[in-house]
Amino acid sequence: MSTARLADKIRFKYEDLETHAEGTLDTRGRKGLADDVPVHYKAVRLTIRIKTEESDKRLQRLIDLVAHFCPVDSLIRAAVPDYEVAWVRM
């Protein structure tokens, strides 16, 4: 479930939401140049910037729900050994 849908579900109000992702990938694996190199990302950094007047407690609730219910977050967390998510208030 997306961040926006989860926010709607708990009536979390926000004015703006931006995401930025960076990853480290050894392309030798994808190109078939090295058998011992995985084809997926070795590291992913996701930054979620949110503009809200909700309390820190409510924001933490949203963060926890996204970490628990978002299938994309779950997939990346399971597949990428070095995965970090940072939530930042605008």
MARTOR-69173 format. One line per field, with one value per atom (N, C-alpha, C, O): atom name; x, y, z. Coordinates in pm, whole numbers, always signed. Example, Ala and Ser with C-alpha at 12.3 -4.5 7.8 and 13.67 -1.06 7.14 Angstrom:
atomo	c(N,CA,C,O,N,CA,C,O)
x	c(+1319,+1230,+1320,+1424,+1285,+1367,+1290,+1341)
y	c(-569,-450,-330,-332,-225,-106,+3,+114)
z	c(+780,+780,+780,+846,+708,+714,+787,+804)
# end
This chain:
atomo	c(N,CA,C,O,N,CA,C,O,N,CA,C,O,N,CA,C,O,N,CA,C,O,N,CA,C,O,N,CA,C,O,N,CA,C,O,N,CA,C,O,N,CA,C,O,N,CA,C,O,N,CA,C,O,N,CA,C,O,N,CA,C,O,N,CA,C,O,N,CA,C,O,N,CA,C,O,N,CA,C,O,N,CA,C,O,N,CA,C,O,N,CA,C,O,N,CA,C,O,N,CA,C,O,N,CA,C,O,N,CA,C,O,N,CA,C,O,N,CA,C,O,N,CA,C,O,N,CA,C,O,N,CA,C,O,N,CA,C,O,N,CA,C,O,N,CA,C,O,N,CA,C,O,N,CA,C,O,N,CA,C,O,N,CA,C,O,N,CA,C,O,N,CA,C,O,N,CA,C,O,N,CA,C,O,N,CA,C,O,N,CA,C,O,N,CA,C,O,N,CA,C,O,N,CA,C,O,N,CA,C,O,N,CA,C,O,N,CA,C,O,N,CA,C,O,N,CA,C,O,N,CA,C,O,N,CA,C,O,N,CA,C,O,N,CA,C,O,N,CA,C,O,N,CA,C,O,N,CA,C,O,N,CA,C,O,N,CA,C,O,N,CA,C,O,N,CA,C,O,N,CA,C,O,N,CA,C,O,N,CA,C,O,N,CA,C,O,N,CA,C,O,N,CA,C,O,N,CA,C,O,N,CA,C,O,N,CA,C,O,N,CA,C,O,N,CA,C,O,N,CA,C,O,N,CA,C,O,N,CA,C,O,N,CA,C,O,N,CA,C,O,N,CA,C,O,N,CA,C,O,N,CA,C,O,N,CA,C,O,N,CA,C,O,N,CA,C,O,N,CA,C,O,N,CA,C,O,N,CA,C,O,N,CA,C,O,N,CA,C,O,N,CA,C,O)
x	c(+85,+0,+90,+188,+58,+141,+132,+39,+231,+233,+107,+46,+67,-51,-177,-261,-191,-311,-312,-417,-196,-189,-218,-286,-167,-195,-345,-401,-409,-554,-627,-721,-582,-647,-646,-742,-538,-530,-558,-536,-607,-642,-522,-534,-408,-284,-279,-284,-268,-270,-127,-43,-102,+28,+8,-89,+100,+90,+171,+134,+282,+370,+444,+470,+478,+551,+642,+596,+770,+868,+951,+981,+988,+1079,+1199,+1188,+1313,+1435,+1508,+1528,+1547,+1617,+1750,+1762,+1849,+1981,+2020,+1987,+2090,+2132,+2272,+2324,+2332,+2462,+2443,+2390,+2488,+2467,+2595,+2651,+2642,+2758,+2704,+2650,+2716,+2655,+2719,+2666,+2833,+2896,+2802,+2800,+2726,+2632,+2521,+2487,+2465,+2356,+2404,+2329,+2529,+2584,+2640,+2684,+2638,+2689,+2841,+2898,+2906,+3052,+3118,+3238,+3040,+3093,+2985,+2880,+3011,+2912,+2889,+2782,+2989,+2978,+2922,+2920,+2877,+2823,+2671,+2619,+2598,+2452,+2398,+2461,+2281,+2220,+2137,+2091,+2117,+2035,+2125,+2247,+2061,+2133,+2199,+2144,+2319,+2389,+2346,+2348,+2308,+2268,+2161,+2165,+2067,+1963,+1941,+1929,+1938,+1909,+1782,+1778,+1681,+1554,+1532,+1537,+1507,+1475,+1332,+1296,+1252,+1113,+1101,+1120,+1069,+1053,+903,+830,+859,+716,+695,+766,+597,+560,+427,+324,+431,+312,+320,+428,+204,+198,+156,+133,+145,+112,+224,+338,+191,+288,+392,+372,+504,+607,+552,+589,+464,+404,+320,+327,+243,+159,+247,+219,+352,+443,+509,+521,+551,+612,+514,+553,+389,+284,+276,+268,+278,+275,+400,+389,+515,+640,+632,+671,+583,+572,+475,+501,+364,+266,+323,+303,+393,+454,+555,+557,+640,+740,+674,+730,+558,+491,+407,+408,+336,+238,+278,+214,+379,+414,+488,+596,+430,+494,+627,+717,+641,+766,+877,+988,+845,+942,+982,+1100,+887,+912,+1001,+1092,+973,+1051,+1196,+1289,+1215,+1351,+1424,+1540,+1357,+1418,+1466,+1571,+1389,+1424,+1536,+1615,+1543,+1637,+1770,+1871,+1771,+1890,+1956,+1895,+2081,+2146,+2170,+2171,+2188,+2216,+2106,+2121,+1997,+1881,+1851,+1835,+1845,+1816,+1705,+1703,+1614,+1506,+1516,+1525,+1515,+1520,+1398,+1373,+1322,+1209,+1255,+1316,+1227,+1272,+1153,+1080,+1136,+1033,+1084,+1199,+995,+1030,+1007,+1030)
y	c(-117,+0,+123,+127,+221,+340,+430,+420,+516,+613,+699,+722,+746,+833,+759,+816,+634,+558,+530,+537,+498,+476,+605,+602,+717,+846,+874,+919,+848,+867,+779,+822,+655,+559,+604,+581,+668,+712,+862,+921,+922,+1065,+1153,+1249,+1117,+1192,+1302,+1274,+1425,+1538,+1582,+1599,+1600,+1651,+1740,+1724,+1832,+1926,+1881,+1909,+1812,+1773,+1646,+1623,+1566,+1442,+1419,+1417,+1402,+1377,+1255,+1233,+1177,+1065,+1076,+1124,+1032,+1030,+901,+869,+826,+700,+700,+751,+640,+620,+476,+418,+417,+279,+254,+328,+147,+103,-31,-126,-38,-156,-187,-99,-310,-354,-410,-520,-335,-373,-494,-547,-539,-660,-780,-866,-787,-897,-895,-1000,-781,-769,-793,-844,-756,-774,-913,-946,-996,-1132,-1138,-1237,-1034,-1029,-1093,-1118,-1119,-1180,-1267,-1217,-1396,-1489,-1470,-1502,-1419,-1407,-1272,-1243,-1190,-1058,-1062,-1097,-1027,-1029,-928,-826,-957,-867,-758,-666,-766,-665,-563,-577,-460,-354,-406,-491,-354,-389,-295,-332,-173,-74,+18,+51,+57,+152,+249,+208,+378,+485,+554,+608,+552,+616,+731,+711,+849,+965,+1007,+1030,+1015,+1058,+1192,+1201,+1294,+1429,+1457,+1442,+1500,+1523,+1657,+1692,+1729,+1856,+1834,+1810,+1842,+1817,+1894,+1928,+1921,+1980,+1876,+1909,+1750,+1642,+1627,+1667,+1570,+1551,+1445,+1366,+1447,+1346,+1206,+1112,+1192,+1062,+1012,+894,+1100,+1062,+1031,+938,+1108,+1081,+945,+868,+914,+784,+670,+564,+692,+592,+567,+451,+673,+658,+583,+493,+620,+554,+405,+322,+370,+230,+153,+39,+216,+151,+129,+23,+227,+213,+98,+14,+93,-13,-151,-249,-157,-285,-329,-447,-236,-273,-245,-298,-165,-130,-247,-284,-305,-419,-385,-469,-263,-223,-212,-260,-150,-140,-279,-305,-367,-503,-580,-651,-564,-630,-583,-664,-451,-397,-441,-481,-433,-472,-618,-651,-705,-847,-873,-965,-793,-821,-746,-793,-633,-549,-554,-517,-600,-614,-483,-481,-375,-245,-147,-76,-144,-62,+33,-11,+161,+262,+354,+395,+385,+479,+593,+570,+715,+833,+919,+958,+949,+1041,+1177,+1188,+1282,+1416,+1512,+1511,+1593,+1697,+1812,+1852,+1864,+1982,+2106,+2217)
z	c(+0,+0,+0,+73,-79,-92,+32,+112,+43,+154,+153,+257,+35,+25,+70,+139,+30,+70,+219,+283,+274,+419,+495,+597,+445,+508,+507,+607,+395,+386,+487,+553,+497,+587,+733,+806,+776,+917,+930,+1036,+823,+820,+858,+934,+803,+824,+718,+598,+762,+669,+637,+726,+508,+465,+342,+268,+323,+211,+91,-23,+116,+6,+46,+164,-53,-31,-151,-266,-124,-231,-194,-77,-293,-269,-361,-474,-311,-390,-356,-239,-459,-436,-510,-621,-444,-504,-480,-376,-574,-557,-609,-693,-557,-602,-671,-612,-796,-877,-953,-1019,-945,-1023,-1153,-1155,-1262,-1390,-1455,-1553,-1404,-1462,-1449,-1538,-1340,-1322,-1425,-1480,-1452,-1550,-1692,-1776,-1719,-1854,-1876,-1986,-1771,-1784,-1787,-1834,-1739,-1742,-1620,-1621,-1517,-1395,-1331,-1292,-1322,-1266,-1117,-1066,-1046,-900,-855,-736,-951,-918,-931,-1037,-823,-832,-932,-959,-987,-1085,-1020,-1088,-889,-820,-748,-742,-697,-627,-500,-430,-472,-347,-235,-118,-272,-172,-231,-350,-147,-187,-72,+43,-105,-9,-57,-167,+27,-6,+93,+214,+39,+122,+91,-24,+196,+182,+254,+375,+177,+235,+242,+144,+361,+382,+451,+545,+402,+463,+535,+471,+667,+747,+878,+926,+934,+1067,+1171,+1287,+1129,+1221,+1324,+1300,+1439,+1547,+1508,+1415,+1581,+1559,+1582,+1512,+1680,+1711,+1593,+1558,+1534,+1419,+1297,+1222,+1279,+1168,+1187,+1092,+1307,+1334,+1306,+1257,+1338,+1308,+1158,+1115,+1078,+933,+885,+802,+936,+898,+928,+845,+1046,+1085,+995,+957,+960,+872,+732,+673,+681,+548,+551,+461,+654,+665,+674,+625,+734,+753,+632,+596,+569,+468,+323,+232,+299,+161,+94,+139,-13,-76,-144,-150,-195,-258,-152,-173,-40,+69,+116,+139,+131,+176,+77,+117,-51,-155,-155,-160,-149,-148,-22,-28,+91,+219,+215,+270,+151,+143,+42,+60,-62,-171,-162,-216,-95,-94,+43,+143,+49,+179,+254,+377,+182,+243,+200,+100,+277,+243,+358,+472,+328,+431,+383,+267,+474,+445,+547,+667,+497,+585,+555,+441,+661,+650,+699,+806,+622,+656,+646,+547,+747,+738,+652,+662,+568,+487,+567,+517)
# end
